[in-house]
Amino acid sequence: MLTKNVAVPLAVIVFFRLRRHTEARSRLDEKFTVVIVLALGVLITPTPVGQGILDFLSQLVSGISQSSR
């Protein structure tokens, strides 16, 4: 339950940070956004939604790698 309580506000922060124009960002601002996104990923991964996203991405990468052979 704590994971969902922390992940939702982080998702909102990421959404609003990524909506801003990219040319106005400093390197520190970009690094901060990356840290927030990584923290969100760590919090989402153990949830059923996170596992579904991971399964989907695994299948996508597998399909792409098989089609390039």
Residue pairs with C-beta under 8 A, 6 or more apart in sequence:
3 43
3 44
3 46
3 47
4 47
6 43
7 40
7 43
7 44
7 47
10 36
10 39
10 40
10 43
11 40
13 36
14 33
14 36
14 37
14 40
17 33
17 36
18 33
25 33
41 50
44 50
44 53
45 51
45 54
